[in-house]
């Protein structure tokens, strides 16, 4: 690291430090669930280091802290990875007590090759495949989440947070400005943190659930947007804690309320011309547009284990509860799993409404783009556009994580895009996680089976 490394930081980070002394740098990387792992180091030490080490076992860990037996032929020896900073990701950690920056790092092995199961590397691999075809993918994520009352007892139901009025947040108030105002202090901190970090929010709306909000981000580069979602999850949690509540990104935290999705909008630009390949010279829909939709229809079932990674994820796919139950596609129809929003030809895009907010943003975006890429390569047409209410049809996606993993495991086409070594490690870790869940006896079982069967 050069002695004057702080002189070349992104503008927001430079502005954050203006007239202040930097105390600490958090060197971070996302693990498979999307949790920030890493080290906090004094600023003076960061200035002297070009990299640091973490064991590769951080990618073998389940959400509970258990371990999947996913090591390679060398065995579970916890080999050191080389983590190098991507200084373009440098941003403030404005909730800390001192002046702290965060920097996302990329993981390399001893041969200086990208670690294939590091989520950011998986997404970079997919984007590079598009680049080799002369294409630049552009995405825009929508983030849904709940603000809930503090809950430190897993046996207790999750409840909406208390609003500014002193009443619990009410459900079925979608797009209500009054409902948004109920969470004003939390939202103010979200805006302040986002501004300090240099992130542009396209808007915040109240969703249909009690205490459920949605943040839209402006479209852009997939890796950059995944970085922002990764950062946003942390800043939203920190903003909530300041106001005695929790922010949760669980797919379905509250019974009988809608779940939380990470809808992903996709468009593809021709690198040479800058034109959207989904629109022709006269503004019409191109073959590529239909091939991309077909790729989502044909391959999303196999990718669902990445887009819906936990047992709770599948509770979200409930008929008439603002989440798709099938892979129909339609124009301007929010009941289908694949939606084409209203837009000008230049902004024509395809929205994947399947992904849950509980997925790792790097992996969720990578998997969605991978399905579209396969469609572009296969050049197949999608099913006929759906007309009407898609909730009236039958569900055609796996209903639990076990079935989703079975489909994922045999999808060699998807493995080739995401990386075979990633697919191997991901499946082992997720199956270990599923086994952990199956070992737990639920309240439902105790209530209904204890003395009745």
N, C-alpha and C positions, 0 to 999 in steps of 0.2 A: 504494500500500500504506500502510495506517495505521501510525503510529509504534509502536503497541502490538499489532502483528499477531500476536505470539506468545501473546497472552492468549486468543485464540479458536481455538486449534488443537484437533484431536481429542484426547481424553483420553490416549491412548497416547503421542502426541508430546509433550504437556505433561509427562507423567510422565518420559519419557526425558530431557527437558531440565532437570528439577528440580534446582536447585543447580548447574547447569553453564552455561557460556557457549557459545552456538551459534557455530560457526566458519564453516560453509559450508552452502549450499543447492544441491542438484542439481535443476535445472529440466529435466524430461524429458518425452518423448513417444514413443509406440511407432510405429516405421515399419512397412512392410508385413510383413516377417518377424516383427515383435514385438521387435526390438532397441531398447533404450533409447537415444534420441538426445537431445541437448540441450547444456546448458552448466552448469558448476559455477561459482557466484558466491559471493563473500564475503557473509556474512549481512547486513552493513551495506548492501551494494549491493542485495541482494534487497529490503530494507525500503524502498528508494527507487524500486523499479520496479514498474509495474503489468503489464508485459508485456515480452517480448523477441522477437527475430526469428530465424528460421531459413529457409533457402531451401526452396521447395516441392520441389526436386529430391531431398530425402531420401526422398520417396515414389516416386521413379523408379529407385531403386538396387536391384540384385539382391543376393542373399545373398553373392555372391562379391566385391561391390564394383564390379561393372560397372554399366552404365546401360541402361535401356530408353528408347526414343525416345517418351516418353509426354507430352511438353509439349503445351500447347494451341496455339491459333492464333498466340499471341505468340512461339512458338519457345522454345528451350531457353535462357532468359535467367535462370533461377534466381531467380524472383521471391520477395521476402521474404513470409513468412507472419507474422501476428501471433499469438504464443503467450501465452495468458492462463492463470494458475494456477487450478486448482480446489483451493481450500484444504482442502476436505473430504478430499482424498487425501493430505494431508501426513502423512508417516511417517518413522520413523528409518531411517538407514543404519548399523546397529549394527556392521558389520564394518570400518568405516573407522577410521583412526588418530586422528581428531579427532571432534568432536561435529557430526554432519552430518544434515540432513534431506533427504528427497526430496519433490518435489511434481510431480504429473502435470499437464500443461498441455493445453489445447484449442487447436486451430489454426483461425484465421480468415483470410479474405482481406482485400483492401484495402477492400471494401464491407461489412466486418464480418459476412460470411456464413460459416458453417462450411465449412472446406475439405472438399469431398465425398469425397476419397480418403484422408483421415486415418482410421485404423481406429476410433478411439473415436467419431468423428462418425458413421461408418457404423452402429455399434451403436446409438447414440442415435437415429438416424433410424428404425431398425426398432422400437425400444421406443416411440417416439412414434406410430407407426402403430397399435400395439396400444392405446395410451392413447386415441386418437381413436375406437376402437371400444368404449371403456369397460372395457378389460381391462388388467390388470397382470401381465406375465409374471414368473415366478419360476423361477430355475434353480439347479442345484447341480452344480458340476464335480467330476470325479475326475481327479487328475493322476498319471500313471504315468511313471516315469523310471528310469534305470539309474545306479548308482554304479560307475564303471569305473576301471581303472588309468590313470595318466597316459599320454597318448599324444600325442607331438609329431611322429610320423612317419606321414603319411597312407597310406604303403604298408604299414604294419603293421596286422594285425588288431586290433580292439578286444577287450580282455580284461576280465573282471570284476575289481573291486578286491580287494585282500588284506583279508580280514576280521580281526577282533580276535584270532581264534585263530591267525593266521599262515597260514591256508589261504585260497586264492581262494574267493570267494563261489560257492556251489553252486546249480545250477538245480533246478527241480521241487520247490521247498520252499515252495509257496504257503501263506500264512497261518501259517508256522512262526514261533513267538516266538523260538526259538533263532536262526533266520536274521536276524530283526530285531535281536537283541542283537549279532550280528556287526558291525553298523554303528552300535552305540550311540553312540560319540563324535560321529559325523556327525549322527545324529538328535538328540542333545542340543543341538547348535548350531542345528539347524533349529528346534527348539522355542524355544530362547532368542531367536533372531532374530525368529521369528514373534510371540512374546510382546512383544518390544520394539516391534514394528511394529503391534501391536494386532489381529493376525489370530487367528481361532479355528479350530484344526484339529479336525476331527471324528474323525480317527483316522489312524494309519499302519499299513499292513500290508505283509508280504512278498508279492510277486507271483510268478508262475511262472518268471520268468527269473532268471539268475544275477546277483545284485546289483540286482534290480529291486524297486522299492518303489512303493507307491501312497499318496497323501495325499488324503483326502476333505475337502471344505470344506462348511460349513453352507449351506443354501439361502438365497437372497436375491435382491436386485435384480441384473439382468444386468450393468449397467455397473459396479456396485461389485464384483461377483464377478470380472469380467474384469480390473479393476484389480488385484485380489488375485492372480490367476493370473500376471499380468504381473510383479508384485512378487515373487511366490513363485519364479518361475524364476530370478530374480537372486539371491535369498537362498539358495536351495538350491545354486546354483553356488558362491557364496561360502563356504558351510558346507563343501562338499566340498573346496575348495582348501585350507582350513585343515588338512585331514587327508591331504594328498598324493594326492588322487584327483580325478577329474572327475565332475560330474553331467552327464548328457546327456539331452536330450529328443528326440533323433532317433527317428523312428518305428520303425526297425529297425536298431539299432546292431550287433547280434551275430548272425551266421548261426546258424540252427537254434535260436534262442531266440525267445520271443514278442516282439511289438512293444509299443510304448508308446502308449496311447490317452489321449484326454481325453474320457471319457464325459460326456455332458451330460444331466442330468435336467431335464425341463420340466413345469411346471404353470402354469395361467392363473387368475388371480383376477378376479372381477367387482369393479371399483373401488367401486361403490355398496354392495354387500352384503358384500364380503370373502370371498364363497364361491368355492370351486374350481369352475370351469365344467365340469370333467371329471366331476363327480359331481352327480347329481340330488338332489331333496329326500329320497328314500328311500335314498340311498347308491348308486344304480345308475349305470352308465356312460352318459353323455349322448351325444347326436349330436356335440357339439363334440369330445369325446374321440376319436371315430372319425374325424372330419374332420381333426383334427390329425395322427393317424397316417397317414391317406391323403396329407396334404400332404408328410410325410417320404418316404413311398414314391414319390410321383410326382415330387418335385423334388430329392431328395438327389443323384441322379446328376448333375444340372446344377450342383449346389453343391459337388461333390466336389473340384474344383480349388481351392476355398478351404479345405475341411476336410482335404485331403491335398495340400499345396502343392508337394511336391518329388518328384523321381524316386525317392528312397528311401522315400517315404510308401507306395508301392504294394507294396513288399516285405512290408509288414505284413499285407496281406490274403491270408493263406495258410490253406488248409483245415486245421482241427484245431489251429490255433496261437493260440487265444484271441482271434481277430479275425474279424469277420463277413466273409462273401464274398457276401452278398446282402442284400436289403431286406425279407425276411420279418419279420413281427411276431408276438409271442407273449407270453403272461403267464409271468413267472418262468422265462425260458429264455435262457441266456447264449450260445446258439449263433446267435441271430438278430440282425440288424442293428438292429432296433427292439424294445426290451424294455419290458414293463410290470412293474415290480417289485411285490412284495407290499407292500401298504400299507392303511391305513384310508382310507375314502372322502375324508376331508378332505385327505389327503396324496397322493391319486391323481396319478400322474405318468407321463410317457413318457420313456424313456431312449434317446438316440441313441448307439449304440456305434460309429459309423462314424468320427468325428473322431479324428485323430491328435494326439499331444501336441506335434508339431512345428508345428501351425498357430498363427497369431496368435490369442490368446484372444478379442480383440474381434471379429475377423472370423469365427472359428469359431462363436462363440455367435450372432453376427448372422445368419450363413448358416443355422444350424439353426432359429432362431426364424423366419426368413423363409420357410423351407419349411413350417413349421407354420402360419404366418399365411396363406399361399396356400391351404393345405388348408381352413382355417376360412372363407375367402372363397369357395372353389369348392364347398364342401359336398358332396364326393364321399365315397363309402364306400371303405375300404381293402380289400385282398384278404382272403380268409378267413384267420382266425388259423392260424398254422402249428403243426403237431403233430409232435413228434419232433426229430431232430437235423438242424438246418438245414445242417450241413456236408456232408450227403449230397446236397444239391441242387446245381444249377448256380449259378455266380456270375453276378450280373446288375449288377455295377458296373464302371466302366471299370478297366482293368488298368494304365494308364500315364497320366502327366500330360498327354501330348499329346492323347489321346482325351478326357480329362476337360476340358481347355481347349476342345476343339471343342464339347462339350455346353454348357459355360458360355457360350461366345460367342453361341450362338443362343437362349439362354434369356432372351428379353425380359421375361417375367414376373418372373424373379428380378432382372434388372437394375432394373426399376421399383421393387422393394422396397429393394434395397441402394443404388441410385443409379446411373444410367447412366454418369456420369463416373467413379465408382469402378470400375465394370465395365470401362470402356475402359482405364483406367490399369493395373488389376490384370492384365488379359489381356496387355497389351504387355510389362509387366515380367516376368511369368511365362514368356512365350514367349522373351524374351531370355535368361532363366535356363536354359531348356530347351536353347536353341541353344548356350549355354556348355557345358552338360553333354555334348551330342552331339559337341563338338569335342575331347573328352578320350578318348584310347584307354585302355581299362581293362585291368587285369591279366588278366582272363579272355580278352580278345581276343588279348593277346600270348601267353598260354599255349597256347591251342587253335587259333589261326588262323595264327600266324607261319609255321610250316613244314608245316602239315597241309592247307592249302587251295590 
